[in-house]
Amino acid sequence: MKPHGNKHGMNWISQVKRLAIYLRDGLACAYCGTSVEQGASLCLDHIVSRCHGGTNKETNLITACKRCNDSKNSRSVKAFAKAVAIYLNHGVKAHDILVHIHERLDEPLDYYLEQAKRHVAERGSAFKVLESLR
C-alpha cells in the first residue's frame, strides 16, 4: 500500500482537481488502459511517491485503476510499466506506456479544471460524476 493509502482517503486533493486529472487522462488507467466505462475504479498514482519526495501537483499525478495502483506499490513507473506490458501481453510495450504517461502529464490542466468544476457543480461530487459514466 502506498504511504498516503487509505489513511487520507480522497481528501488529500480537491474533488475538482481529482476529476480534472481523470478527464485529462481520458477517464482510464494510464497503465493498463481500463476505463470507467469498462468498470475501472479510478484513483490517482504519484509518479514520484510521496515517501520519495513526490508532490501532489498534477505533473506528478496520473490516473490509475485500483488494481494497477495497488499492484504498483513502491516500484518506479518504469519498472511498473514493464510489468504491466508483460501482464497485458497484447503488443503494448513498456515504452508505449511511458510515452502515454508523459504525454498526459504534459497536457495543461486548465481546460479540464473548467470541465471538472462544471461536472462537480451539476452532480455534487467527483464520485457521482464517475458513477454516471458507468
NORHUMO-V419769 format. One record per pair of residues at least 6 apart in sequence whose C-alpha atoms are under 7 Angstrom apart, sorted by the first residue. I is the first residue (numbers start at 1). GAP is how many residues later the second one is. Records with the same first field share a line. If there is no record, write none. Layout:
I = GAP ; GAP
This chain:
1 = 69 ; 72
2 = 71 ; 72
3 = 48
15 = 110 ; 111
16 = 97 ; 100 ; 101 ; 104 ; 110
17 = 96
19 = 97 ; 107
20 = 89 ; 92 ; 93 ; 96
21 = 37 ; 42
22 = 41
23 = 89
24 = 80 ; 85 ; 88
25 = 38 ; 79
27 = 8 ; 9
28 = 6 ; 7 ; 8 ; 35
29 = 6 ; 34 ; 35 ; 36
30 = 32 ; 33 ; 34 ; 71
31 = 33 ; 50 ; 53 ; 66
32 = 52
34 = 6
36 = 97 ; 98
37 = 96 ; 97
39 = 95
40 = 25
41 = 24 ; 25
42 = 21 ; 22 ; 23 ; 24
43 = 20 ; 21 ; 22 ; 23
44 = 17 ; 18 ; 19 ; 20
45 = 16 ; 17 ; 18 ; 19 ; 24
46 = 8 ; 14 ; 15 ; 16
47 = 13 ; 14 ; 15 ; 30
48 = 6 ; 12
54 = 6
59 = 46
72 = 8
81 = 13 ; 16 ; 17
82 = 12
85 = 7 ; 8 ; 9
119 = 10
120 = 6 ; 9
123 = 6
